[in-house]
Amino acid sequence: MGTKLASKFALKNMKANKIFVIPFILSSSIMIALFNIMICLSQNEYVKTRHQSLPILMNFGVVIIGIFSFIFILYANRFLVKRRNKEFALYAILGLEKKHIRKIIFIEQTIIFVITTLISIIGGFVLGKFMFLMVNKLIDSGSAKLSNYPFSTYGLVITLVYILLIFIVVYLLNIKNISKSSPMELLSKQYKGDTEPKSKLLLTIVGLALLAGGYFLALYTEGTLKSLGIFFVASLLVIFATYFLFISFSIVVLKIMKKNKKNYYKDKNFISISGMMYRMKGNALGLASIAVLCTGVIITLSATLTIYKNMDSIIYTTMNREYTMEPYKGATVYDSKEDVANKVAKSEKIVKENLEKDEKVSKIYSKEEMMTFVYKDGDSVVSTDSTSSEGKLSCYIIVSTLDSYNQEMGQNIKLRDNQVLIAANNKNMIKGMGRINLMGKAYDMEVKDMDIPGNIAVESYKIIVPSYEQLVEMANFYKVKDIDTGKWNPSQINLYTAWNVENSSKDYFKNLEKNIPNKEVFVKSQADLAQFIYQLNGGFLFLGIMIGLIFLIGTILITYYKQVSEGYEDRKQYQIMKKVGLPDKLIKKTAETQIVWMFFIPLIVALIHSLVASKIVYQLLGLFGVYGYYKYGINIALVIGLFAVIYLLIFKITSNIYYKIVK
């Protein structure tokens, strides 16, 4: 067969199968365009020079989007091939050799992937400019211009290599499908799955056990650090359980319903239950994939949205004044109160000596503070050098003096010698506690609403002790291990001076850094901290949006092909039902019932998965300074509501296509 004739066959086939080919091209183009955008952003000079942390996130996004796009494109191709088995069989019956069929497939795929390449590269560049401005908006960088996002040759080359890889894999899978099959086998493949599905009790039991294990880990794991390791284990257990239960448990339930003869042999139930069994057998993997993807969309977007909305809180709790100053050498347990006062006075003197013109210092305070790693064991806070971590919660304590707290907050609180003020970034840490055991002594505690730095990624206590002497005592008791020597040393006491400047000039911070004598102290600005936080968390939100988009496209793609494939398969079944005399009204009603259940079961499963996962996800958000389930709860409810609306639109569109095919 010549190339010209093969090309005619290929074009004719593409036209005949346009209901499958066009969505494949569009969805593949969008996913590859997003892949191209992530590569271009990771290599963009403007991004690399101004936002040092962003390229790392973008490179991570390239890997994630590349993997999932690859999987979804192969999955969509599987639907295309299954639908065309009859066509390939007829070619063989009419006398075409397999090498001729391979040639036709090669030309078809070449045309498809050339179109996909053009759309993804051009669309990626155009959409990339919008995404470039979007990511700079998210990270609060308003100076970016469209000209800062030039066409990337590197992005083009990597994208072309990626497309070529997909093309080769898809082509090899397609020719493998026809190379080892006879025409009769190809014909039977299109209608494979017509026998009644069998109950798989063992698979059901395994699925339920995995689901119970995953849910147990998600609901009963406590602590941010523990949640970090357990989350991926729980996710894998639930993903495998979802696939196993869609394959087996759904059939078991339907067969139990079938055994209820009184209910089963009613006309509507007979058709619905029988139809659902065959549908679940043929579509279990697709439905499970939709459920997993929907869960991924909800969790990814709700988590990243929560992180982004919490940025201002992280900035303020980490640094509640415009500037802070800290000596390179903090206090030690051997420093007297007078030594500390002298160091603080020196820092405050530097602050006041570097004012110009109308600049004025306001809300200045200095504090002594110790931060160290400990274990929480019931109501006791124990040192890490005296016990193992087994059965205990790993956390930090941030300890400061009452004088420092009163100066910082502008208050005049008084404490007894055996009393402390206390707060925790995780409210469960102080729930039900009447007293706290510190250094082996019981202290009365007054719970106070105090800010704990949002950049601390694990559970932490903030404790205010009555005197500097007690702070030194705690530093001596709660020791830290020197990594180099292996010795246990007293905890470091840090000295901070923080202040605001009214009517500050543009170059105030630069001049301050320049005028520090002998570099005895280092200074930080709230503006620099805000820039870093916005870069990191804005980047996470952008990455979450991109991954959410990929999951959403995958959901739409799988749903569309499932509905179209079912439409063609069901058309034959409905013709048979009409021929045996079933009324149109009954056929339509049972079909609608089955379609609704098949469509909404994955959504219901995804909602249950998401709500169960919300506890462990909320704990993981502690890594980004998010504490308080209410903050996350609002965002997950918002995302679920929005996603449900989108899912309903997908249902409306795809079900209309299904009914048109059946009719």
URNOR-V159592 format. One record per residue. N is the residue number from 0. SS is DSSP state (@ for helix, = for strand, . for the rest). PSI is psi in degrees with one decimal (NA if undefined). Layout:
BEGIN
n->{N | N}
ss->{SS | SS}
psi->{PSI | PSI}
END
This chain:
BEGIN
n->{0 | 1 | 2 | 3 | 4 | 5 | 6 | 7 | 8 | 9 | 10 | 11 | 12 | 13 | 14 | 15 | 16 | 17 | 18 | 19 | 20 | 21 | 22 | 23 | 24 | 25 | 26 | 27 | 28 | 29 | 30 | 31 | 32 | 33 | 34 | 35 | 36 | 37 | 38 | 39 | 40 | 41 | 42 | 43 | 44 | 45 | 46 | 47 | 48 | 49 | 50 | 51 | 52 | 53 | 54 | 55 | 56 | 57 | 58 | 59 | 60 | 61 | 62 | 63 | 64 | 65 | 66 | 67 | 68 | 69 | 70 | 71 | 72 | 73 | 74 | 75 | 76 | 77 | 78 | 79 | 80 | 81 | 82 | 83 | 84 | 85 | 86 | 87 | 88 | 89 | 90 | 91 | 92 | 93 | 94 | 95 | 96 | 97 | 98 | 99 | 100 | 101 | 102 | 103 | 104 | 105 | 106 | 107 | 108 | 109 | 110 | 111 | 112 | 113 | 114 | 115 | 116 | 117 | 118 | 119 | 120 | 121 | 122 | 123 | 124 | 125 | 126 | 127 | 128 | 129 | 130 | 131 | 132 | 133 | 134 | 135 | 136 | 137 | 138 | 139 | 140 | 141 | 142 | 143 | 144 | 145 | 146 | 147 | 148 | 149 | 150 | 151 | 152 | 153 | 154 | 155 | 156 | 157 | 158 | 159 | 160 | 161 | 162 | 163 | 164 | 165 | 166 | 167 | 168 | 169 | 170 | 171 | 172 | 173 | 174 | 175 | 176 | 177 | 178 | 179 | 180 | 181 | 182 | 183 | 184 | 185 | 186 | 187 | 188 | 189 | 190 | 191 | 192 | 193 | 194 | 195 | 196 | 197 | 198 | 199 | 200 | 201 | 202 | 203 | 204 | 205 | 206 | 207 | 208 | 209 | 210 | 211 | 212 | 213 | 214 | 215 | 216 | 217 | 218 | 219 | 220 | 221 | 222 | 223 | 224 | 225 | 226 | 227 | 228 | 229 | 230 | 231 | 232 | 233 | 234 | 235 | 236 | 237 | 238 | 239 | 240 | 241 | 242 | 243 | 244 | 245 | 246 | 247 | 248 | 249 | 250 | 251 | 252 | 253 | 254 | 255 | 256 | 257 | 258 | 259 | 260 | 261 | 262 | 263 | 264 | 265 | 266 | 267 | 268 | 269 | 270 | 271 | 272 | 273 | 274 | 275 | 276 | 277 | 278 | 279 | 280 | 281 | 282 | 283 | 284 | 285 | 286 | 287 | 288 | 289 | 290 | 291 | 292 | 293 | 294 | 295 | 296 | 297 | 298 | 299 | 300 | 301 | 302 | 303 | 304 | 305 | 306 | 307 | 308 | 309 | 310 | 311 | 312 | 313 | 314 | 315 | 316 | 317 | 318 | 319 | 320 | 321 | 322 | 323 | 324 | 325 | 326 | 327 | 328 | 329 | 330 | 331 | 332 | 333 | 334 | 335 | 336 | 337 | 338 | 339 | 340 | 341 | 342 | 343 | 344 | 345 | 346 | 347 | 348 | 349 | 350 | 351 | 352 | 353 | 354 | 355 | 356 | 357 | 358 | 359 | 360 | 361 | 362 | 363 | 364 | 365 | 366 | 367 | 368 | 369 | 370 | 371 | 372 | 373 | 374 | 375 | 376 | 377 | 378 | 379 | 380 | 381 | 382 | 383 | 384 | 385 | 386 | 387 | 388 | 389 | 390 | 391 | 392 | 393 | 394 | 395 | 396 | 397 | 398 | 399 | 400 | 401 | 402 | 403 | 404 | 405 | 406 | 407 | 408 | 409 | 410 | 411 | 412 | 413 | 414 | 415 | 416 | 417 | 418 | 419 | 420 | 421 | 422 | 423 | 424 | 425 | 426 | 427 | 428 | 429 | 430 | 431 | 432 | 433 | 434 | 435 | 436 | 437 | 438 | 439 | 440 | 441 | 442 | 443 | 444 | 445 | 446 | 447 | 448 | 449 | 450 | 451 | 452 | 453 | 454 | 455 | 456 | 457 | 458 | 459 | 460 | 461 | 462 | 463 | 464 | 465 | 466 | 467 | 468 | 469 | 470 | 471 | 472 | 473 | 474 | 475 | 476 | 477 | 478 | 479 | 480 | 481 | 482 | 483 | 484 | 485 | 486 | 487 | 488 | 489 | 490 | 491 | 492 | 493 | 494 | 495 | 496 | 497 | 498 | 499 | 500 | 501 | 502 | 503 | 504 | 505 | 506 | 507 | 508 | 509 | 510 | 511 | 512 | 513 | 514 | 515 | 516 | 517 | 518 | 519 | 520 | 521 | 522 | 523 | 524 | 525 | 526 | 527 | 528 | 529 | 530 | 531 | 532 | 533 | 534 | 535 | 536 | 537 | 538 | 539 | 540 | 541 | 542 | 543 | 544 | 545 | 546 | 547 | 548 | 549 | 550 | 551 | 552 | 553 | 554 | 555 | 556 | 557 | 558 | 559 | 560 | 561 | 562 | 563 | 564 | 565 | 566 | 567 | 568 | 569 | 570 | 571 | 572 | 573 | 574 | 575 | 576 | 577 | 578 | 579 | 580 | 581 | 582 | 583 | 584 | 585 | 586 | 587 | 588 | 589 | 590 | 591 | 592 | 593 | 594 | 595 | 596 | 597 | 598 | 599 | 600 | 601 | 602 | 603 | 604 | 605 | 606 | 607 | 608 | 609 | 610 | 611 | 612 | 613 | 614 | 615 | 616 | 617 | 618 | 619 | 620 | 621 | 622 | 623 | 624 | 625 | 626 | 627 | 628 | 629 | 630 | 631 | 632 | 633 | 634 | 635 | 636 | 637 | 638 | 639 | 640 | 641 | 642 | 643 | 644 | 645 | 646 | 647 | 648 | 649 | 650 | 651 | 652 | 653 | 654 | 655 | 656 | 657 | 658 | 659 | 660 | 661 | 662}
ss->{. | . | @ | @ | @ | @ | @ | @ | @ | @ | @ | @ | @ | @ | @ | @ | . | @ | @ | @ | @ | @ | @ | @ | @ | @ | @ | @ | @ | @ | @ | @ | @ | @ | @ | @ | @ | @ | @ | @ | @ | @ | @ | . | @ | @ | @ | @ | @ | @ | . | . | . | @ | @ | @ | @ | @ | @ | @ | @ | @ | @ | @ | @ | @ | @ | @ | @ | @ | @ | @ | @ | @ | @ | @ | @ | @ | @ | @ | @ | @ | @ | . | @ | @ | @ | @ | @ | @ | @ | @ | @ | . | . | . | . | @ | @ | @ | @ | @ | @ | @ | @ | @ | @ | @ | @ | @ | @ | @ | @ | @ | @ | @ | @ | @ | @ | @ | @ | @ | @ | @ | @ | @ | @ | @ | @ | @ | @ | @ | @ | @ | @ | @ | @ | @ | . | . | . | . | . | . | . | @ | @ | @ | . | . | . | . | @ | @ | @ | @ | @ | @ | @ | @ | @ | @ | @ | @ | @ | @ | @ | @ | @ | @ | @ | @ | @ | @ | @ | @ | @ | @ | @ | . | . | . | @ | @ | @ | @ | @ | @ | @ | @ | . | . | . | . | . | . | . | . | . | . | @ | @ | @ | @ | @ | @ | @ | @ | @ | @ | @ | @ | @ | @ | @ | @ | @ | @ | @ | @ | . | . | . | @ | @ | @ | @ | @ | @ | @ | @ | @ | @ | @ | @ | @ | @ | @ | @ | @ | @ | @ | @ | @ | @ | @ | @ | . | @ | @ | @ | @ | @ | @ | @ | @ | @ | @ | @ | . | @ | @ | @ | @ | . | . | @ | @ | @ | @ | @ | @ | @ | @ | @ | @ | @ | @ | @ | @ | @ | @ | @ | @ | @ | @ | @ | @ | @ | @ | @ | @ | @ | @ | @ | @ | @ | @ | @ | @ | @ | @ | @ | @ | @ | @ | @ | @ | @ | . | @ | @ | @ | @ | @ | @ | @ | @ | . | . | . | . | = | = | = | = | = | . | . | . | = | . | . | . | . | . | @ | @ | @ | @ | @ | @ | @ | @ | @ | @ | @ | @ | @ | @ | @ | @ | @ | . | . | . | . | . | . | = | = | = | = | = | = | = | = | = | = | = | = | = | = | = | = | = | = | . | . | = | = | = | = | . | . | . | . | . | . | . | . | . | = | = | = | = | = | = | = | = | = | @ | @ | @ | @ | @ | @ | @ | @ | . | . | . | . | . | . | . | . | . | = | = | = | = | = | = | . | . | @ | @ | @ | . | . | . | . | . | = | = | = | = | . | . | = | = | = | = | = | = | = | . | . | . | . | . | . | . | . | . | . | . | . | = | = | = | = | = | = | . | . | @ | @ | @ | @ | @ | @ | @ | @ | @ | @ | . | = | = | = | . | . | . | . | . | . | = | = | = | . | . | = | = | = | = | = | = | = | = | = | = | . | . | . | . | . | @ | @ | @ | @ | @ | @ | @ | . | . | @ | @ | @ | . | = | = | = | = | = | @ | @ | @ | @ | @ | @ | @ | @ | @ | @ | @ | @ | @ | @ | @ | @ | @ | @ | @ | @ | @ | @ | @ | @ | @ | @ | @ | @ | @ | @ | @ | @ | @ | @ | @ | @ | @ | @ | @ | @ | @ | @ | @ | @ | @ | @ | @ | @ | @ | @ | @ | @ | @ | @ | . | . | . | . | @ | @ | @ | @ | @ | @ | @ | @ | @ | @ | @ | @ | @ | @ | @ | @ | @ | @ | @ | @ | @ | @ | @ | @ | @ | @ | @ | @ | @ | @ | @ | @ | @ | @ | @ | @ | @ | @ | @ | @ | @ | . | . | . | . | @ | @ | @ | @ | @ | @ | @ | @ | @ | @ | @ | @ | @ | @ | @ | @ | @ | @ | @ | @ | @ | @ | @ | @ | @ | @ | @ | @ | @ | @ | @ | @ | @ | @ | .}
psi->{129.6 | 163.4 | -36.3 | -45.2 | -40.9 | -37.2 | -37.9 | -44.1 | -45.3 | -46.3 | -40.2 | -41.5 | -42.5 | -39.0 | -40.7 | -30.2 | 27.9 | -27.4 | -21.7 | -39.9 | -45.3 | -49.5 | -35.4 | -45.9 | -46.3 | -47.8 | -41.8 | -40.8 | -42.4 | -45.3 | -42.2 | -33.3 | -41.8 | -38.6 | -44.9 | -40.3 | -43.7 | -40.2 | -47.1 | -40.2 | -37.3 | -24.6 | 0.5 | 129.1 | -38.3 | -43.9 | -43.8 | -36.4 | -27.1 | -22.3 | 82.8 | -31.7 | -18.9 | -45.2 | -33.6 | -45.4 | -40.4 | -39.9 | -38.7 | -41.7 | -36.8 | -46.0 | -48.8 | -50.1 | -38.1 | -44.6 | -50.2 | -38.0 | -43.4 | -46.4 | -45.7 | -37.0 | -42.0 | -38.6 | -44.4 | -38.7 | -33.0 | -39.7 | -41.9 | -46.9 | -44.3 | -39.5 | -26.0 | 7.1 | -39.5 | -39.9 | -45.8 | -37.4 | -42.0 | -38.2 | -45.3 | -39.9 | -35.8 | -3.7 | -0.6 | 135.0 | 163.2 | -30.7 | -31.7 | -41.3 | -41.2 | -37.8 | -42.2 | -45.3 | -41.1 | -44.2 | -43.1 | -50.3 | -34.8 | -45.3 | -46.6 | -45.3 | -25.7 | -45.2 | -44.7 | -42.4 | -47.0 | -46.2 | -44.1 | -38.5 | -49.9 | -47.2 | -37.2 | -38.9 | -45.3 | -50.0 | -30.7 | -36.8 | -42.1 | -43.7 | -35.6 | -46.0 | -37.2 | -47.2 | -34.8 | -30.9 | -41.7 | -33.6 | 12.7 | 42.4 | 93.5 | -1.5 | -6.4 | 141.4 | 161.8 | -32.5 | -17.5 | -1.4 | 77.4 | 169.7 | 133.3 | 115.0 | -38.2 | -45.8 | -38.1 | -47.7 | -47.6 | -40.1 | -41.4 | -40.3 | -41.3 | -45.4 | -41.7 | -40.4 | -46.9 | -43.9 | -47.1 | -46.7 | -45.6 | -43.5 | -44.5 | -40.7 | -38.8 | -43.5 | -27.3 | -35.6 | -35.7 | -22.7 | -36.5 | 16.1 | 141.4 | 165.2 | -39.8 | -37.1 | -39.5 | -40.4 | -41.0 | -28.3 | -34.6 | -27.6 | 16.1 | 137.5 | 14.4 | -10.5 | 154.2 | 131.8 | 147.5 | 149.4 | 133.9 | 80.9 | -39.3 | -44.7 | -36.9 | -45.7 | -44.1 | -44.8 | -44.8 | -37.7 | -43.7 | -42.0 | -44.4 | -41.2 | -45.1 | -43.8 | -40.2 | -46.5 | -41.3 | -35.5 | -28.7 | 1.4 | 129.1 | 142.0 | 139.5 | -46.0 | -42.8 | -39.0 | -34.0 | -45.2 | -36.7 | -29.9 | -46.0 | -35.5 | -48.1 | -40.4 | -47.1 | -41.7 | -44.8 | -37.7 | -49.9 | -40.9 | -39.6 | -47.1 | -45.2 | -43.1 | -33.5 | -36.9 | -40.0 | -50.3 | -38.2 | -39.6 | -41.0 | -46.1 | -44.8 | -35.1 | -34.0 | -41.9 | -36.1 | -33.5 | -17.4 | 83.4 | -39.7 | -40.6 | -35.3 | -37.6 | 20.9 | 141.2 | -46.8 | -45.8 | -36.7 | -48.8 | -42.7 | -49.1 | -44.0 | -45.9 | -41.0 | -35.8 | -46.3 | -36.5 | -45.0 | -34.8 | -43.3 | -21.0 | 10.6 | -46.6 | -41.5 | -43.1 | -40.9 | -40.6 | -41.5 | -43.1 | -43.9 | -42.9 | -41.5 | -42.0 | -43.0 | -42.6 | -48.6 | -48.8 | -44.7 | -50.8 | -40.2 | -38.7 | -48.0 | -34.1 | -40.5 | -43.6 | -45.7 | -42.6 | -15.7 | 3.9 | -44.8 | -36.3 | -40.7 | -44.2 | -48.1 | -42.5 | -27.8 | -34.8 | 98.0 | 8.9 | 165.8 | -30.5 | 147.8 | 151.0 | 138.7 | 129.0 | 146.2 | -29.0 | 114.9 | -167.7 | 157.6 | 171.1 | -10.5 | -7.9 | 138.1 | 170.6 | -34.2 | -39.7 | -43.6 | -43.2 | -38.2 | -41.7 | -41.0 | -43.3 | -37.7 | -42.8 | -44.2 | -33.1 | -41.9 | -41.7 | -48.4 | -25.0 | -13.9 | 29.5 | 147.3 | 148.1 | -115.8 | 6.7 | 140.0 | 131.1 | 136.4 | 155.8 | 38.9 | 142.4 | 158.4 | 147.7 | 153.3 | 133.8 | 138.2 | 134.1 | 124.9 | 160.5 | 132.3 | 178.7 | 141.9 | 122.5 | 94.9 | -122.5 | 6.6 | 145.0 | 115.0 | 152.3 | 146.6 | -13.9 | -7.2 | -6.8 | 167.3 | 167.9 | -5.2 | 124.9 | 8.8 | 158.0 | 123.7 | 130.6 | 175.7 | 152.4 | 133.7 | 112.6 | 131.4 | 170.4 | 159.7 | -39.3 | -43.8 | -43.4 | -45.3 | -39.3 | -41.8 | -42.1 | -5.8 | 38.6 | 176.3 | 55.6 | 145.6 | 147.0 | 149.2 | 165.8 | -28.8 | 27.7 | 143.6 | 153.8 | 143.9 | 147.3 | 160.2 | 143.7 | -16.7 | 109.3 | -24.1 | -19.9 | -22.4 | 2.8 | 125.9 | 2.7 | 130.8 | -35.6 | 159.5 | 139.4 | 111.6 | 131.6 | 28.7 | 6.8 | 147.3 | 130.2 | 138.1 | 141.7 | 136.4 | 113.0 | 126.3 | 144.1 | 91.6 | 147.0 | 130.5 | 131.4 | 126.4 | -11.8 | 1.6 | 121.6 | 1.3 | 172.8 | 139.1 | 147.4 | 144.6 | 123.2 | 130.6 | 118.6 | 156.4 | -29.9 | 163.7 | -35.3 | -38.3 | -32.8 | -43.6 | -39.2 | -41.0 | -38.2 | -35.5 | -35.8 | -46.8 | 96.4 | 161.3 | 149.4 | 129.5 | 118.9 | -36.8 | -44.2 | -21.1 | 3.4 | 152.6 | 120.6 | 157.8 | 151.3 | 150.5 | 137.1 | 119.8 | 147.4 | 128.4 | 143.1 | 128.3 | 145.9 | 163.3 | 159.1 | 121.1 | 142.5 | 36.8 | 145.6 | 167.6 | -34.0 | 17.4 | -48.7 | -40.8 | -43.2 | -37.6 | -46.4 | -38.0 | -33.8 | 3.7 | 122.6 | 126.3 | 20.5 | 43.6 | -23.2 | 161.4 | 146.4 | 152.0 | 150.1 | 147.5 | -32.2 | -42.1 | -41.0 | -43.9 | -41.3 | -43.8 | -45.7 | -42.9 | -39.4 | -49.4 | -53.1 | -34.6 | -37.9 | -39.5 | -41.3 | -44.7 | -45.0 | -40.8 | -40.1 | -43.8 | -45.1 | -39.5 | -39.7 | -43.7 | -45.4 | -40.6 | -43.7 | -42.1 | -41.2 | -47.7 | -43.7 | -49.8 | -41.1 | -43.9 | -51.8 | -33.5 | -45.1 | -42.6 | -45.0 | -43.7 | -36.8 | -47.5 | -37.7 | -38.5 | -23.7 | -41.6 | -41.8 | -39.9 | -31.5 | -39.4 | -43.7 | -36.2 | -38.8 | -31.8 | 1.8 | 9.9 | 136.5 | 149.1 | -37.2 | -43.0 | -42.2 | -46.2 | -41.2 | -44.4 | -36.3 | -45.0 | -41.5 | -46.1 | -43.3 | -44.2 | -47.1 | -45.0 | -32.6 | -37.9 | -13.5 | -47.4 | -38.4 | -44.0 | -45.0 | -43.1 | -40.0 | -41.7 | -47.1 | -46.1 | -42.1 | -39.6 | -41.3 | -18.3 | -31.4 | -50.0 | -32.1 | -42.3 | -41.1 | -36.7 | -28.7 | -15.3 | -26.1 | -22.8 | 19.4 | 16.8 | 113.9 | 136.4 | 109.8 | -25.9 | -42.2 | -47.2 | -37.2 | -41.2 | -44.7 | -37.4 | -34.6 | -40.4 | -46.3 | -41.5 | -44.7 | -45.9 | -43.2 | -36.6 | -39.5 | -46.1 | -41.6 | -38.5 | -38.6 | -42.4 | -43.2 | -45.1 | -47.1 | -50.1 | -34.1 | -33.5 | -41.7 | -41.9 | -49.0 | -34.3 | -41.8 | -45.5 | -41.5 | NA}
END
